């Protein structure tokens, strides 16, 4: 019975011990942090996967998304590709 109680209380004990060792964060500033999130939505690409007359297609979209990801990486932003 004691062993069962010890096993049941172990997660609470670990939580209490761990919580006391967490460093305190500085108070939040008045202004929330801003993050640039670029959302790219795609639909029905199967009909235009290949370039037509060397224009468009998935290679163009891939280049755009790669450039956008590089831009967001430089300003600590993110890209959501749907």
N, CA, C and O atoms as a DFTB+ gen file, in Angstrom:
328 C
 N C O
     1  1       0.812      -1.185       0.000
     2  2       0.000       0.000       0.000
     3  2       0.863       1.260       0.000
     4  3       0.567       2.217      -0.716
     5  1       1.925       1.263       0.798
     6  2       2.811       2.427       0.849
     7  2       3.469       2.668      -0.499
     8  3       3.662       3.809      -0.921
     9  1       3.808       1.581      -1.161
    10  2       4.458       1.714      -2.470
    11  2       3.497       2.358      -3.464
    12  3       3.908       3.196      -4.266
    13  1       2.239       1.981      -3.422
    14  2       1.232       2.543      -4.310
    15  2       1.050       4.035      -4.045
    16  3       0.928       4.825      -4.981
    17  1       1.033       4.413      -2.787
    18  2       0.900       5.827      -2.425
    19  2       2.124       6.606      -2.905
    20  3       1.993       7.715      -3.423
    21  1       3.311       6.026      -2.734
    22  2       4.531       6.690      -3.172
    23  2       4.535       6.889      -4.689
    24  3       4.949       7.942      -5.175
    25  1       4.083       5.897      -5.425
    26  2       4.021       6.020      -6.888
    27  2       2.992       7.069      -7.288
    28  3       3.217       7.829      -8.231
    29  1       1.877       7.117      -6.588
    30  2       0.826       8.080      -6.909
    31  2       1.260       9.513      -6.610
    32  3       0.856      10.436      -7.317
    33  1       2.069       9.713      -5.582
    34  2       2.487      11.056      -5.200
    35  2       3.770      11.519      -5.888
    36  3       4.132      12.691      -5.790
    37  1       4.446      10.634      -6.566
    38  2       5.713      10.991      -7.202
    39  2       5.566      12.126      -8.214
    40  3       6.379      13.050      -8.179
    41  1       4.585      12.115      -9.108
    42  2       4.476      13.235     -10.060
    43  2       4.268      14.578      -9.366
    44  3       4.829      15.586      -9.797
    45  1       3.479      14.608      -8.309
    46  2       3.261      15.868      -7.589
    47  2       4.557      16.336      -6.940
    48  3       4.871      17.526      -6.969
    49  1       5.301      15.422      -6.362
    50  2       6.579      15.764      -5.730
    51  2       7.566      16.314      -6.759
    52  3       8.229      17.323      -6.517
    53  1       7.655      15.647      -7.899
    54  2       8.563      16.119      -8.944
    55  2       8.146      17.493      -9.454
    56  3       8.991      18.335      -9.758
    57  1       6.846      17.712      -9.544
    58  2       6.366      19.008     -10.002
    59  2       6.743      20.098      -9.001
    60  3       7.189      21.176      -9.394
    61  1       6.565      19.820      -7.715
    62  2       6.895      20.805      -6.692
    63  2       8.382      21.094      -6.649
    64  3       8.785      22.253      -6.541
    65  1       9.196      20.065      -6.732
    66  2      10.645      20.249      -6.708
    67  2      11.100      20.996      -7.954
    68  3      11.922      21.909      -7.872
    69  1      10.566      20.608      -9.105
    70  2      10.937      21.268     -10.357
    71  2      10.474      22.704     -10.414
    72  3      11.174      23.558     -10.958
    73  1       9.300      22.991      -9.859
    74  2       8.760      24.351      -9.913
    75  2       9.604      25.317      -9.100
    76  3       9.694      26.497      -9.439
    77  1      10.229      24.828      -8.023
    78  2      11.032      25.726      -7.208
    79  2      12.353      26.082      -7.874
    80  3      12.988      27.066      -7.495
    81  1      12.773      25.301      -8.855
    82  2      14.041      25.557      -9.519
    83  2      13.894      26.335     -10.820
    84  3      14.894      26.621     -11.479
    85  1      12.670      26.683     -11.201
    86  2      12.451      27.416     -12.435
    87  2      12.850      28.864     -12.213
    88  3      12.374      29.501     -11.273
    89  1      13.723      29.393     -13.073
    90  2      14.123      30.786     -12.893
    91  2      12.939      31.717     -13.166
    92  3      12.108      31.447     -14.033
    93  1      12.881      32.785     -12.432
    94  2      11.809      33.758     -12.604
    95  2      12.086      34.612     -13.831
    96  3      13.216      35.041     -14.060
    97  1      11.049      34.852     -14.613
    98  2      11.190      35.695     -15.800
    99  2      11.027      37.158     -15.419
   100  3      10.393      37.501     -14.421
   101  1      11.613      37.996     -16.239
   102  2      11.445      39.422     -16.044
   103  2       9.993      39.786     -16.340
   104  3       9.348      39.120     -17.150
   105  1       9.484      40.802     -15.717
   106  2       8.106      41.199     -15.983
   107  2       7.920      41.545     -17.457
   108  3       8.815      42.095     -18.099
   109  1       6.762      41.219     -17.971
   110  2       6.476      41.489     -19.382
   111  2       6.390      42.992     -19.612
   112  3       5.938      43.750     -18.753
   113  1       6.834      43.396     -20.788
   114  2       6.756      44.815     -21.116
   115  2       5.321      45.163     -21.468
   116  3       4.476      44.286     -21.650
   117  1       5.065      46.452     -21.560
   118  2       3.718      46.910     -21.901
   119  2       3.337      46.543     -23.322
   120  3       2.162      46.325     -23.616
   121  1       4.315      46.475     -24.199
   122  2       4.066      46.171     -25.607
   123  2       4.262      44.677     -25.853
   124  3       5.298      44.128     -25.475
   125  1       3.296      44.011     -26.475
   126  2       3.500      42.594     -26.807
   127  2       4.520      42.456     -27.933
   128  3       4.673      43.351     -28.764
   129  1       5.206      41.331     -27.946
   130  2       6.190      41.079     -28.999
   131  2       5.454      40.912     -30.326
   132  3       4.392      40.291     -30.379
   133  1       6.012      41.456     -31.376
   134  2       5.410      41.344     -32.695
   135  2       6.176      40.333     -33.523
   136  3       7.407      40.322     -33.540
   137  1       5.429      39.488     -34.206
   138  2       6.009      38.477     -35.078
   139  2       5.333      38.603     -36.438
   140  3       4.110      38.717     -36.516
   141  1       6.108      38.583     -37.493
   142  2       5.546      38.617     -38.839
   143  2       5.261      37.191     -39.275
   144  3       6.167      36.359     -39.336
   145  1       4.014      36.914     -39.575
   146  2       3.596      35.608     -40.040
   147  2       3.054      35.766     -41.450
   148  3       2.067      36.468     -41.670
   149  1       3.698      35.116     -42.398
   150  2       3.246      35.143     -43.788
   151  2       2.468      33.861     -44.054
   152  3       2.987      32.759     -43.874
   153  1       1.224      34.013     -44.483
   154  2       0.368      32.869     -44.761
   155  2       0.219      32.737     -46.271
   156  3      -0.223      33.668     -46.945
   157  1       0.594      31.566     -46.798
   158  2       0.501      31.295     -48.226
   159  2      -0.490      30.164     -48.407
   160  3      -0.271      29.054     -47.922
   161  1      -1.580      30.442     -49.104
   162  2      -2.593      29.426     -49.361
   163  2      -2.519      28.961     -50.803
   164  3      -2.383      29.770     -51.720
   165  1      -2.607      27.679     -50.993
   166  2      -2.590      27.122     -52.343
   167  2      -3.836      26.276     -52.538
   168  3      -4.378      25.706     -51.591
   169  1      -4.278      26.207     -53.786
   170  2      -5.461      25.420     -54.084
   171  2      -5.393      24.983     -55.551
   172  3      -5.005      25.768     -56.416
   173  1      -5.761      23.759     -55.825
   174  2      -5.847      23.233     -57.199
   175  2      -4.546      23.406     -57.989
   176  3      -4.569      23.846     -59.139
   177  1      -3.438      23.068     -57.383
   178  2      -2.154      23.198     -58.092
   179  2      -1.942      22.105     -59.133
   180  3      -1.106      22.253     -60.024
   181  1      -2.677      21.032     -59.031
   182  2      -2.447      19.915     -59.942
   183  2      -2.686      20.307     -61.396
   184  3      -2.111      19.691     -62.293
   185  1      -3.514      21.310     -61.652
   186  2      -3.783      21.730     -63.025
   187  2      -2.720      22.647     -63.585
   188  3      -2.680      22.871     -64.795
   189  1      -1.855      23.186     -62.738
   190  2      -0.828      24.126     -63.207
   191  2       0.531      23.779     -62.619
   192  3       1.303      24.668     -62.261
   193  1       0.821      22.495     -62.519
   194  2       2.085      22.072     -61.917
   195  2       3.268      22.385     -62.822
   196  3       4.352      22.710     -62.337
   197  1       3.072      22.290     -64.121
   198  2       4.152      22.535     -65.061
   199  2       4.053      23.950     -65.611
   200  3       2.954      24.467     -65.808
   201  1       5.194      24.576     -65.860
   202  2       5.163      25.918     -66.437
   203  2       4.539      25.894     -67.838
   204  3       4.697      24.932     -68.589
   205  1       3.841      26.958     -68.161
   206  2       3.276      27.128     -69.496
   207  2       4.056      28.229     -70.186
   208  3       4.105      29.358     -69.698
   209  1       4.667      27.909     -71.318
   210  2       5.536      28.858     -72.034
   211  2       6.628      29.406     -71.117
   212  3       6.941      30.596     -71.149
   213  1       7.204      28.519     -70.298
   214  2       8.289      28.838     -69.363
   215  2       7.884      29.844     -68.287
   216  3       8.739      30.523     -67.720
   217  1       6.594      29.941     -68.006
   218  2       6.111      30.880     -66.992
   219  2       5.214      30.121     -66.025
   220  3       4.382      29.313     -66.436
   221  1       5.394      30.393     -64.721
   222  2       4.513      29.838     -63.712
   223  2       4.873      28.428     -63.311
   224  3       6.017      27.999     -63.459
   225  1       3.886      27.707     -62.799
   226  2       4.080      26.332     -62.362
   227  2       4.661      26.238     -60.963
   228  3       4.887      27.243     -60.290
   229  1       4.894      25.004     -60.548
   230  2       5.432      24.752     -59.206
   231  2       6.847      25.284     -59.000
   232  3       7.174      25.695     -57.887
   233  1       7.706      25.294     -60.034
   234  2       9.029      25.895     -59.800
   235  2       8.946      27.365     -59.395
   236  3       9.724      27.815     -58.553
   237  1       8.026      28.109     -59.973
   238  2       7.864      29.511     -59.592
   239  2       7.352      29.628     -58.161
   240  3       7.844      30.458     -57.396
   241  1       6.380      28.812     -57.792
   242  2       5.859      28.820     -56.421
   243  2       6.939      28.429     -55.416
   244  3       7.037      29.025     -54.343
   245  1       7.739      27.440     -55.759
   246  2       8.823      27.006     -54.859
   247  2       9.827      28.129     -54.643
   248  3      10.286      28.343     -53.521
   249  1      10.167      28.843     -55.701
   250  2      11.090      29.972     -55.559
   251  2      10.512      31.067     -54.682
   252  3      11.216      31.649     -53.857
   253  1       9.223      31.346     -54.864
   254  2       8.560      32.357     -54.049
   255  2       8.569      31.965     -52.572
   256  3       8.909      32.775     -51.709
   257  1       8.193      30.725     -52.292
   258  2       8.136      30.263     -50.901
   259  2       9.537      30.250     -50.285
   260  3       9.697      30.624     -49.123
   261  1      10.543      29.831     -51.035
   262  2      11.915      29.837     -50.506
   263  2      12.380      31.256     -50.187
   264  3      13.002      31.481     -49.149
   265  1      12.085      32.214     -51.067
   266  2      12.449      33.609     -50.808
   267  2      11.699      34.164     -49.600
   268  3      12.265      34.902     -48.793
   269  1      10.430      33.808     -49.482
   270  2       9.636      34.272     -48.351
   271  2      10.153      33.683     -47.041
   272  3      10.223      34.381     -46.030
   273  1      10.510      32.416     -47.057
   274  2      11.070      31.793     -45.843
   275  2      12.388      32.447     -45.442
   276  3      12.652      32.637     -44.255
   277  1      13.219      32.791     -46.431
   278  2      14.486      33.474     -46.129
   279  2      14.221      34.845     -45.522
   280  3      14.902      35.254     -44.582
   281  1      13.232      35.554     -46.058
   282  2      12.894      36.877     -45.517
   283  2      12.377      36.758     -44.090
   284  3      12.761      37.554     -43.233
   285  1      11.522      35.793     -43.816
   286  2      10.983      35.632     -42.465
   287  2      12.065      35.140     -41.509
   288  3      12.034      35.485     -40.328
   289  1      13.011      34.353     -41.982
   290  2      14.103      33.906     -41.105
   291  2      14.967      35.089     -40.688
   292  3      15.493      35.111     -39.575
   293  1      15.116      36.070     -41.570
   294  2      15.959      37.222     -41.242
   295  2      15.293      38.159     -40.241
   296  3      15.984      38.873     -39.515
   297  1      13.950      38.168     -40.190
   298  2      13.274      39.042     -39.220
   299  2      12.570      38.253     -38.110
   300  3      11.651      38.758     -37.465
   301  1      13.011      37.012     -37.897
   302  2      12.490      36.136     -36.833
   303  2      10.992      35.898     -36.966
   304  3      10.285      35.753     -35.968
   305  1      10.521      35.861     -38.188
   306  2       9.119      35.593     -38.455
   307  2       8.911      34.129     -38.823
   308  3       9.752      33.274     -38.545
   309  1       7.774      33.862     -39.454
   310  2       7.451      32.489     -39.827
   311  2       6.582      32.486     -41.078
   312  3       5.971      33.494     -41.432
   313  1       6.539      31.337     -41.735
   314  2       5.715      31.130     -42.916
   315  2       4.790      29.964     -42.653
   316  3       5.230      28.905     -42.206
   317  1       3.511      30.152     -42.926
   318  2       2.523      29.095     -42.815
   319  2       2.055      28.784     -44.228
   320  3       1.420      29.619     -44.872
   321  1       2.365      27.589     -44.710
   322  2       2.008      27.172     -46.067
   323  2       0.817      26.242     -45.988
   324  3       0.901      25.156     -45.415
   325  1      -0.286      26.668     -46.562
   326  2      -1.516      25.871     -46.545
   327  2      -1.800      25.329     -47.920
   328  3      -2.795      24.630     -48.114
